[in-house]
Amino acid sequence: MASLTTFDPIQNLKCALLLLSLLKLVLEEEDERGVAHIVEHLAFNATTKYTNHDIVKFLESIGAEFGACQNAMTSADDTVYELFVPVDKPELLSEAISVLAEFSTEIRVSAEDLEKERGAVMEEYRGSRNANGRMQDSHWALMMGGSKYAERLPIGTEKVIRTVSAATVKQFYKKWYHLQHMALIAVGDFPSTESVVELIRMHFGQKSSALEPVNLPHFPVPSHDEPRFSCFIESEAAGSAVMISCKMPARQLKTIKDYRDLLVESMFLQALNQRLFKVSRRRDPPFYSCSAAADDLVSPIKAYIMTSSCKESGTIEALEAMVMELARIHLHGFSDREISIVRALLLSEIESAYLERDQIQSTSLRDEYVQHFLCNEPVVGIEFEAQLQKTLLPSISATEVATFAQKFCTTSNCVIKAIEPQATVTLDELKNAVSKVTCLEEGRRIPAWDEEQIPEDIVAIEPNSGSIDQLQEYSDIKATELILSNGMRVCYKCTDFLDDQVLISGYSYGGLSELSETDYFSCSMGSTIAGEIGIFGHKPSLLMDMLAGKRAEVGTKLGPYMRTFSADCSPTDLETALQLVYQLFMTNVEPIEEEARKVMEMAEEAVRAQERDPYTAFANRVREINYGNSYFFRPIRISDLKKVDAFKACKYFSNCFKDPSTFTVVIVGNIDPAIASPLILQYLGGIPKPPTPILQFNRDDLKGLPFTLPDKIIREIVRRPMVEAQCSVQLCFPVELKNGAMIEEIHFVGFLSKLLETKMMQVLRFKHGQIYSAGVSVFLGGNKPSRTGDVRGDISINFSCDPSMSSTLVDLALDEILHLQKEGPTDEDISSILEIEQRAHENGLQENYYWLDRILRSYQSRVYSGDLGSSFQIQDEARVKVRASLTPTATKSALQRILPLPCSKKYTVVILMPQAKRCKLLNSCFWETFQNTKVLIGIAGLTILTVTLWRYSRSSINPEK
């Protein structure tokens, strides 16, 4: 019988149910490579009790979305099935446990089931054969060399996926899926854990495995006395990188001494990362970024892995710098100040976890129990763990932490790897770089770490407090609005969702859309350049130490219509967060030539890297077709970067955060108004208002982004050289929402996007078995935030597939949408999307981020006219109205109204395909030209290899409400 684990009630609307199986991939024979993963896929197709994707329908009916990596995962040592289930309906919990019970022994494996699922598994395999996948596979083989793990990746081989028989899959399932090797974990807000245990007994009690359990063999990973070196050339790599991976036996966590060792290890990695960050911020750094972490690779071993990204032809310099810092620690250790900083960080983290112990998410508790089952780690509870850390951390010395650097050893059990888009280094050069530093270390010719002086205070001179000119209470949403004496508007809402979280966000109208084309290229780089120099009055490397032990992070963004800042802090660090905001407004960022040069060098490397990436060329062409070729939407080129004026960029950035009277600030979280109000008045109210307005704009007078939507059918293929064939499809429909019932229309768009995503999965994956997943995205953010204008944008469907099937699948997608426009969806479809939306809404009501976003959107809504409560109410009523009206008939009408009617008369399709061989391409071109003269445009596009850096991602632009 599977072992049972439950947990006491916590405040969650959903519970997490997991079925874990100790199913090592090394158990697969050569003709079974990938079968464990195939079984995972087949589980959601059919079991003895559930057929015809009934399980997927059940998940959708309860608001639990089905998609890639959301419901199951196969790794090197286990398979995990996970269901998130609402707990407000007991019958749903019973049904979900029944599903997991079916997975344990009753997965149906027929020839028909297998044939239907091969396409989805194959598409998942194809998706893993990109640059990242190849680099990961190569590194895995190096790390696991000499063991069976080296030849067993979860995805398997293409040959097995395409040809394995149902009999082989069924035999594997019956042999290795055994209840004795499984565990069921249930975590959630249960009224009674006993009732959950009874449900588990009811559904699992009658289950039995087909065969007697087979003992799971142990597969060791052999050590190696010499380091392994590798130069991996990946033509599609995003840049050059260096990895140092040191293997060691994985230790079980059983005793307090084991836990203390884990704390020492964590302190070592934190202290090392602090140093690596400071090295990356030098005037002429050896790498752009570098960090180290511990990773549990497979059950026998773990590894310390240090990874850096660097400029092209800079891998040797990066490697020497990485090994040098390890050697420096070997010789000189860490300073007491460095250790006190990381100690404060760990104490801050455990204090936050302790404060939120009664509000912890199901997923966090779930992970503890997973480790308990897989690694036999004790589950001690946050109270005991917090006490343990507070007791142990003060006793850990700098000398003790430094001894852990000996485990990060480059002389044995180590893999050192350079990754480059084109070969510039040799194995001998890598070996010589390590030998060079080893000689310096042996001769003790490496100096100690040179520490910088750290200022004591973030704010050197305390500001005079402002005052409150106006105060408004909004009782319906329990929020308070203040108009401060400097003109800044502040709204705060006190919540008890998380005891140790306060969120802050501020915005002001007027952004990059107001700039001329000549100024745009420089000013759009303002955030990047200023961030490297320091936007809070201190260098980033110094600020990191100044904030040690404090949880206060502040970031900025320059958008098309707004400039914004945001912060996340604990209640005790609210003053620190507000001090950083104050410093943001008080700092005039002045570029230093060397620092500006470093930023531009990094930007140029990014552009060159994207020129190697087929998907960037694809995204480039998608945007050009859908939005035109204006300067705001076209990608940055190297020639654009060379025109950037760092002084102009920094001056613009500084001016964006200078006039407090233009800003609205929203604060949500566990705040005590008696404590927070004086801090708000001092650090927000104390920001001086400039004598003349700076970048002050009326929202109705802002310029719209220069883009045009296509008014005809465009079908185009983008061909790019690829190491392995990939294919990506984007089907896009222009959308124009008329002013009037705009708020309701925005809600309709949200429901329609979820409906389209569900139907694409039903048709393209479950019916035809040709894709792994499909996504639907909505872009309505290119419009200026007008109170009266129409809203233009698009709805896009995207998926990856077999290149030879791409056009066929596009036509199937169009046919399904056309069918929905003519016949409408089913009652079951409507019920599912309503349930998904309702569950997301209910979860959101218990999250600070949700309330922060809702309040911001209420201020920014076209219906806002000075009364936040009224704007909030109008939006809530619109949501309720749309939900109540969402019948199949109403949805059909919305599909006809919002999408082109029929959908087949106006759309764009862009398909990324591998570059064909020259003769084959010419033959294909002649045939396609004969079939459709419009393809001539696509053929001409094949000669253009312009791949670019997007200014802002599609997902970062939110639809206006």
N, C-alpha and C positions, 0 to 999 in steps of 0.2 A: 504493500500500500504506500502511496506517496505520503511524505511527511506533511503535516499541517501546521501552518503558522498564521495567527491572526494578531491584530493589534488593537488596543483600546481606542474608543472614539476620539476623534479630533474634528476640528471645524473644516470640513470639506464637503462640498456637494457631491463629489464623485469619490468612488473608491477605486483603488488599483488592485487588479487581480493578475497574478502571474503564475504561469506554469513553467517550471524550469526543468530541463532534461540534461543530464550529464552526457552529452553526445559529442565526444571528441572527433574532430574531423580526421584525425589520424587513424580512426577506425575504418575509414573508407579504403576499399581496395582500389587498384588502378582503374578498373572499369566502373567505379562508383564515385569518382571524384566530382563532388557537387551534389550528390544524391541527398545528403542531409538538408541542404538548402532547398532542393526540389520538394522534399517532404513538407517543409515549412510552408511552401506555396500551396501545395495540394490541400493542406488542412483547411484553408478558407474556401476551397471549392466545394467539398462535400465530405460528409462522414456518414456513418450508418444512419444517424437520426436526421441530419441536415443535408439537403441536396440543393443543387442548382443555385449555389451562392447564397443560400438562406442565411448563412452566418454574416455575410457582408450586409445583407438587407437588415438583419437584426441590429448590427452595429449602427447603421445609418438611422434606423428607426428610434434609437435611444440617444441620438445626438453624438455618438462616438464616431468620428470620421475615420474612414479607411483609406490608407495610403502608404506610400513608400516608407519603410522603416518605422511605422507608427504602431503596428500591432504584433510584430514578431521580428526576431533577429537571430541569425546563426553566426556564432563566432568560433574561434579555434577549439574551445573546450565545452561549449554548451549551446543549447537552443532555448530561447525564451519566447513565450507567447504572453502578450499583455493585453488586457482589456480594461478600459476606464468606464465605469458603470455608475449611473446615478443611484444614490441610495434612498431617494425619497419614494421609490416604488419597489417594495420587497420582491415582487415577482420578477423584476428585471435582474436582480442580483442572483436569484435562483437560476434563471435562464443562462446567465453568463457563466456560472459555475458549471452548468450542464455542458456548455460549449467546450470549456477547458477539459472536462471529463472525456468528452468525445475525442479531443486531440490526443489524449493520453494513450488510447488503445483502438480507436475506431475510425481513423482517417481512411477514406476510401481511395484506393489506388487502382484505377482502371486504365486501360489503354486510351479510352476517350478522354478521361480527365487529364492524363499526362499530355496528350497531343494539344489540348486546349491551353495548357499552361506553359508549354515549351516556349512560345513566343514571348511571354512576359518575362520568363527567366532569362531567355536569350537577350532580351533588351536590357535587363539589369546587368548582364554580363558585358554587353557592348558598352553600356554606360561607364563601366569600370575600366575600360581599356583606353582611357585618356591619359594625358601626361601625368597627372597625380597618381592614377592607378598604376601606371607602369613604374613610377618611382617607388611607390609603396611596395609593390611586389618584389622589385629588385632588392630593396633594403631588407624585406622579410627573409628572402632567400639567403642573404649574407648573414643575418643574425641567427638564423636557424640552421645554417649549414651543417651537414652531418647528421641531422635528425629527420625523422619523417615529417615533422611540422613544415620543413622547408618546401615540401612538395604538395602541401595540402592547404589551399586557400579556400575560404568558405564558398566562393562563387563557383568553384570547380573549373572544368575545362569545356571548351566549346564542343568538342567531340561527344563528351558524355551528355551534355545538355541536349544535343540534337538527336542522339541515337540511343540513349539508354532505354531499356525496355521496362514496361510496367512491372514485370515479374521481378526484375532486379531491384527496383525501388521498393516494392512490397516486401521482398525478402529482407532488405536492409531495415525497413521500418519495424517489422515484426521481431527482428533479432535485437535491435538496440534500443527501441523505445520500450523501456520497462519501468513499471511503477516503482520498483525498488531504487531506481536511479533518478527519481523525480521529486520535486517539492512544489507545493502550492502555497503561495503567499497572498494573503488578503489584508489590505490596509485601507482604512477609511473611517468615516464618521458613522459607525454602526451603532444602532440602539443597544444591541447586545452581541458580544462576541460569541456567546454560546449558540445563539441562533445561526450565526454564520458557520460555526463548526458543524452544526447539525445538517445544514445544507450541503456542506462538503461531504459529510459522511453519506448523505442520501444519494448524491450523484456519483461519488467515487467508490462507495462501498461495494457495489456490485461489479466493478470493473476488475478485470484480471488480464495479465499479459499473456500472449499466445505461447511463449516459450519460457523455459526456466531462465532466470537471469544469468547473463554471462558477466563474469568479473571484468571490470574495465581495466585494461592493461596500462602500465605506466610507460610513458615514452620520454626518455631523457633527452636533453639537449647538450651535446658534448662541449666541453670547454676547449679552448685553443691557446697555446702558449704564446703565440706571436699575434700581433694585431693584423687584422685584415684591412687592406686598402682597396678602394674602388674609385674609378673615375667613370661616372655615369653620364652619358651624353643623351640629352632629351631635347630634340629640336623644337618641341612645343612648350618647353619649360617657361614658367613665368619669370625666371631669373636664375642667377647663380646662387648656390647655397653650399654649405658645408655641414655635415652631421658627424658627431662623435657619439658613439653608442657603446657603453660599457655594461657587459652582462654580469649578472651575479645570481646565485640561488635565491629564489623567493622564500622569505621567512614568514612563518605563520605568526599571527598576532594572538598570543594566548595569555601572557603574563604582563604585569605592570612594567617590568624591564623591557619587554618587547614594545610596549606603548611608548616608553621613554625614548627608546632608540628611534621610533617613528617620528617623535617630536624633534630629536636632534637632526634627523635627516631632513625634515621639513625646514628647520632653521638654516641648515647648510644651503639648501636649494634657494631659499628666499634671499639669503645674504649674497650668494653667488649671482643671482639674477639682478640684485641691486647694483652690483659692480658692473655686470655686463651692460646694463642700461646706461650707466654713466660713461662707459667706454664708447657706446654708440653715439653719445652726445658730444664727443670731442670735436674739435675744429676740423680734423681730417681723420675721421673714424675708419677703422679697418673693416667694419661691417655696418650695415644699415640697422640691423636688429639682431639680437641674439638672446636666447633664453634656454634654461635647463629645466628638466622635469624627470620624475621617476615614473616608469611605466611598467605595469604588470603585463608582460607579453603573453605568456602561456603559463599553465599551472606550475611547471618546474622552475621558471626563471623570471626575473625582472631585469630592468635596465635603467641606468641613468643615461638620458639622451640630451645632448646639447646641440641646438640647431641655430645656424646664423644665415641671414640673407646678405648678399654682398654685391658689389658691382661686377660686371663682366670682367674677366681676367683678374679678379681680385680674390680668388679662392685661397691662394697660398697665404696672402696677407691675413685673411680672415682666420684660417686655420692656426697660423702662428699666434695670433692674438688670443684665440680661444684656449690653446694649450698653455700659453703664457700665464693667463689668469689662474688656471689650475695650479701651475707650478708656483706662482706667487703665494697661493694659499698653502701649498705644501711647505714652503720655506718660512713664511711669516704669519700664516693664519689670518684671523680676522681681528679687528680691534674691538674693544669692549663697547664702543659706541655703535658699531655695525650690529653687534649681537643684541644690544638693547633695543635697537630699532626693529629688528625682526621679531624679537620677543614681544614687543608692544603690538605688532601687527597680529600675531597669533592670539594674544590675549584679547584683542579687540574682536577678532573673528569668533572666538568661543563665547565671549560675552554677548555678542549679537545673537548667536544661536541659542544661548541659554534664555535670553529675554523673550525670544519668539518660540520657546519650546511648546507652548500650548497652541501655536498657530502654524506649526510646521506642516508642509505639504505632504500628501501621501507618498509622493515620489521619493522624498528624502528618507522616510522610514522604510520604504520598499527597498532602497539600495542597501540599507544596513542588513536587512534580512537576506538579500541576495548574497552578500558577502559571507554571511553566517553559513548559508547552505553550501556555497561553492568553496570557501576557504576556511570554514570552521572558525571564523572570527566571532568573538563574543559580542552580544548585543547588550551594552551596559546602560544605555539611556543617556540623554544629554546632561542630566543633573550630575551623574557620577563623572562623566567625561569632563565637564567643566571644572569640577572640583579637582580632578586629577591633573588637568593642565595647569590650573592655578597653583597647585602644589609643586609640580615638577619643573615648570619653566624657569622659575627663579634660580634653581639649582644647576642649570645647564650653563657651563662656562664657554667662553670664546675658544679656549683650547680644545674642549671636547667637540665643539662643532667643526673645527678645522680638521679633526682627524677623519671626518667623513670624506674629505677630499681624496684620501688615499684610495677609496673605493672607485673614484672617478679616475681610473688608471689607464693609460694609453699603451702599456707595455704588453698586456695579455688580455684575452677575453674582450677585446675591443674591436669595433668596426669603425673605420674612418673613411668617410665617403665625400667626394666632391661631385656636385651636380652642376652641369653646365649645358647651355643650349648648343655650344660648339666647343670642341676640344681646345683647351689652352694649357692644361697641365697634364703631367704624366704621373704614374704611380711613384716613380723615383722621387719626383719633386715633393709629393705628399710625404713620403718617408723621410726625406731630408729635412722638411720643415719641422716634423716632430722631433727628429734627432737633434736639430739645432737647438730647440728649446730644452730638450733633455740635457744636453751638454751644459747649457747655461744654468740649469737647475742644479746639476751635480757639482758645478763649480761655485754655487751660491752667488752667482753674478746677476741675480734678478732683484731689483730694489723692492722695498716694501711699498704697499699701497699708499698713495699720496692723497690724504683726505682733505676735502675742502672745508672751509669755515661755513657753518650754517647759521644764518640769522635766527634770532630767537623768536621774532614776531612776524606774522604774515603782514599785518598792517603796522607800519612804523609809527604813525601818528593817528591816534584814535579820532574818528570824525565826530563832529557835533551832531547830536540827534535831530532829526526832523520832527515834524508834528503831523497830526491827523487833521486834514481839512474837512473830510466827509467820512461817514461810517454808515454802511447799509447791511442789515442782516437779511439773509434769504433763508427763512425757516424751512421751506420745503426741501431744500437740498442741504440744509445745515451748513451754510457757508457764510463767511463774513467778508465784506468788501471794504477796503480802505482807499481813500484818495489822500496821498501824502502831500506834504507842503512843497515838495519839488516836482509835483505833477504825476509821479509814478502811481499807477493803480495796482493794488495788491489784494488778492483774494485768497483766503485760507480756509481749509476745511479740515477739521479734526476727525481722525478715524482711529479705530482700534484693530484694524485688520492685521497689522504687523507692529509689534511693540517697538521695533528697532529700525523703523524706516520713515524717512521724510523725503518727499520728492518736491523739487522746485523747477518751474519752467517759466521763462519770460520771453516775450516776443514784441517786436515793433514792426509796423508796416514799412515797406520800402526795402527792396533787395537788389539783386543783380539785374533784374529786368529793367531797372531805371538807368542802367549804364549804356553808354554808347559802345559800338563795336570796338573802337580803338582802346577804350578803358577796360572793357570786359575781360580781356585775356589776362591782364595784370591783376585786377581786383578779384577775379575768381580764385586766384591763388593766395589771397590774403590770409585765409584761415590756416592754410598749410604752412606758409612761411612764418607767420606770427606765432603759430603753435610751437614751432621748433625753437624760436628765440625766447619765448616766455610771455604769456599774455596776462599773468597775474603779478607782474613786477619782480619776478624771480625766475632764474633759469630752471627748466624742467628737472634737471638732475638735483638741484638744491631743494626744490619744492617737494620732491619725493621724500627726502629725509625730513623736511619740516612737517610733513603730514603723517609721519610714522605714528602708528597707533590710533590715528583718527580715520573715521570712515566718512570722508567728504570728497566727492568727485564732481568737478564742474567742467562742462564742455560747451562748445559754441558751434554754430552752423550759419553759413550765409546762404540763404535760399533765394529762389527767384523773386518772391514777393515779401519775404520777411527775413529778418535776422533774429536768431534765437539763442538763448543759453538754457542749459538744463543742469540740474544738480541732483545727486542722490546722497543722502547722509543719514546718520543716526540722530535721534533727538538730542543726545548729549553733544553731538558735533554740529548742530545747527548753526552755532555762532561761527564756526570755522567755515562752513559752506557760504554763509552770508558775507564773511570777510573776503572770500575769494571773489564773490560777485562784486563787492565794492572795489576790490583791486582791479577787476576786469574793466570797470568804468573809469578808473583813475589812471590806468597805465597807458602811456603813449609808446607803442611798440616801435622801436627804431632798429632797422636791420643792420646787422654786421655782415660785411661783404662775404666773409668765409662761410658763415652760417647760411646765408642766402644761396651761395654757390652750391653748398651741400644739398639743400632742398631741391634746387633745380636739377642737379645731377641725378637725384633719386627719381624725380619726375620724368626725366629723359629715359632713365633705365626702365621705368614702368611703361612708357610708350613703346620703346623698342621690344620689351617683353611681350606686349600685347600684339605686336606685329607678327609674332610667332603663333599666336593663339587663334585657331580657326573660329572659335566661338565669338571672339571680339569682332572679326570681320563680319560674321553673321549679324551680331547686334548692331553694328555700324550700318549695314544695309537696311535692316528692319527699321531703324529710326529714320534713315534718309527717306525711305519710301513712305512711311506713315506720317512724318511730320515736316517733310521738306528739308532743304539744305541750308537753313539759316545758321548764322554763327552760334546761336545759343544752343542748338541741338547737334550740330556736327561735332565730331570728336576733335580733341586737341592734337595738334601735330607738333613735331619737333620744331618746326619753323615758328609756331605760335609761342612755344616756351622760350625761344630765344628773344622774343619781343617783350617778355615780362619784365616790368620795372618793379623791383622788390620794394623800393621806397614808396612808390605809389600804392602798391598792394598793402603794405603795413599801415600807411596813413588811412586808407579806406577802411581797413579793419578796425583801427582805433576809433574812427568816427562813427562806425556802426554801433559801438557801445560807449556812447559819450553823453547822450541826452536822456536823462531818466524820465522826463515828461512824456516821451513817446512810447514808453514800455508798460505793458501789462504783465504782472507776475502772479503766478498761481502756485500756492503751497498746499500740499496734501500729505497727511500722515499723522503720526502720533505726536502731536504738538500740544503743549500747554500754553494757551493764549497769554497767561500771566507771565510766562517766561519768554515766549516767542515775540510778543508785541514790542517790548523794549529793544530787542535785537533787530527787529524789522525797522524800527524807527531810527536806530543808530546807523546800521550798515546799508539799508536801502534808502531810508529817508535822509541819510547823511550824504548821499551822492549829490554833489553840487549841480544845480541846473545852469547850463551855459547861458551867458548873456543874450546870445542870439540862437534860435533853433538850429539844430544840426540834424540833417537827414530826417526832416519831419514831413510825412506824407499823409494825405487823405486816402483811405482805401479805395474810394470810388474813382480817384484820379490816377491810379497806378497804370502803367503801360502793360498791355497784354503780351505774353510771349509770342514771338513771331513764328507761328507754325500753321501749316495748311493740312487738312485731312484729305486723303484721296477721294475722288468722286467717281471711280470706275473700278473694274476688276483688274487687279495686278497679281500675276503669278510669276514668281521668279526663283531661280535656283542660284545660290551662291556656292561656287566650288572653290575649295581650298586644299592645298597639299596636306595630307594627314599621314601620320605614322600608321594608324589603324583606322579603318572606316568608321565614321560617326555620322549620324544624321539627326538634325533637329528641325522641327517644324513650328512655325508661328502663323496662326490663322487669326486675322485681325478684322474687326468690324468697326467702322466709324460710328460714333454716338454723338447725338446733339440733343440735349435736354432743354426744353423751352422754359422760360421763366413763367412762374405761376405756382403750380404745386411742386416746386423744386425739391423741397425737403422730402416729400413722399417719393418722388422719382428717384432720388438718391438711394433711399431704402429699397425700392424696387430693383435697382441695379445690383445692390448687394445680394438680394435673394436670387436674382437671375444668374449671377456669376456662380453661386453655389449649385444651382440647378444644372447649369451647363457642365460644370466640373463633374457632377455625379453622373450625368448622362454620357459624357465622353468616356468615363471609366466603364460604364455598363456596356457601351457599344464597342469601343475599341479594344478594351482589355477582356472583359468577361465574355462577350459574344464572339469576337473575332480573334482574341488572344494575341494581339500584335504589339501592345505597348506595355510598359511597366507601370507608368503613372501619367496623369495629365494634370495640368494646372490651368487655372483661369485667372487673369489679372485684369484690373480695371485702372485706367489712367484718365483722371478727370482734373488733374492738378495743373494743367498748363494755362488755365483761365485766371484772369486777374480776380481778386476777391471782391467783385462788384456785388451790390445788393440787388441789382435788377437785371444784369446781363444773362444771356443764355450760357449754358455750360457745354463745351465741346470736349471730346476725348475719344476713347475707344475701349472695347472689350476684346481681349486677346486670349486665344486658346493655344497652349504650347505642349508639345510632347516630343519624345525622341522615338525612333523606330528604325527598322531595317530600311536602308536607303532605297531598295527596290520597291518598297511598299508605301513610300511617302505620299505620292500623288493619290493612290487608291484610298489611303486613310483620310486624306483631306476631303475627298469626295464623300466618304462615309460620314464624316463629321458634318459636312454641309447638309447632307440628306437628313441627318438626325435633327439638326436645328430647324430645317425647313418643315420637317414633320411636326416639331413642337409648335412652330408658328401656325400650322394648319389645324392640327388636332389638339394641341395643348398637352401638358403633362398629365400623369395619372394622379389620383387622390393619394396614392402611396408616395409618389414623388414629392408632393406638396407637404405631406405629413413629415417626411424625413427632413426636408430643408428647414421647416419650421422648428422641428425639435433640435436640430443642430444649432440654429440661431438662438433659440431659447436657452439652451445649456450654456452657450458662450456668454449670453447676457447675464445669466445667473452667476456664473463664475466671475464675470467682470465686476458685478456689484460688490464683490468681496475683495477687490484689488485696488490698491492706491493708484496704479498706473491707469486703470480704467477711469477713475474719477478725475484724475488730472487731465486726461484726454477729453473727457466729456465737458469739463468746465472750459478748457481752452477752446474747444469747438463751439461752445455756446457763445463765447465772446466773439469768435470769428465768423459766426453764422450770418448769413444775409438777413436773417430776421432779428438780429440783435439791434436794439435801438436804445441802449442805455440801461435796460433792466435784465440782469442775468437770469433771474428766476423765470421771467416770461419766455426768454429764449430757450431755456432748458425745458420748460413745459411744452412749448410748441414742438420741439424735437421729439420728446417722449410721446406726445399725442400722435405725431406722424408715424412713429414706429408701430404703435398699437393699431392705428388705423390701417396701415399696410398689412400687418399680420392678420387682422380680422377679415380683410378683403382678399387674401391670397387664396383664391380658389383656382382650379384648373382653368376656368374660363378667364378669370382676371389675369392670370399669369400668361395665358396665350395672348391676351390683348396687350400686355406689357411687352412681350416679345415682339409683337408686330409694331408697337409704337416706338420702342427704344432701339431695336436693331433695324437695319435696312429691310424693307419688305418688298419682295422676298429676300431672304438673307443672301441668296445666290446672285443678286444683281449688283452688289457693291461690297467688296472685301479685298483684302490683300493676303497673299500667302507667300512667305519667304521660306525656302528650304535650304538648309546647309547640307552639302553633299561633298564627298571626297573628290579631289581632282582626278578626272579620268586621264588615262594615258592618251598621248597625243592623237594617235590614229583613231582610237575609240571615241575620243571627244569629237573629232571632226565628223565621223560618221553619225554620232548622236546629234550633233548640231544640225547637219543637213536634214536628218529625219524630222527633228523637232521643228525646224523652220518650215518644212513642208506641211507639218501638221498644224502649226500655229505661228503666224508671223510675229506675234508678240514676244516670243522667246528670243527674238533677235536682241532685245534689250538685255536679257540675261546673259547672252553670249558675249555681248560687248563688255558686260560687267566682269567677265571672267579674267580679263587682262588687267584689272585694277586690283592691286594688292594693298589697299589702304585699310589698315587695322588701327584702332584708335583707343584713346582713353576717354571714357564718357565723363562728362562734368558732374552729373549726379545720376544716381540709379533711378530706374523707373519706379521702384517700390518706395522710394523716399518721398515721392510727391503724393500727398494725400488728397482725396476728393473733398471738395468744399461742401460743407453742410450748412 
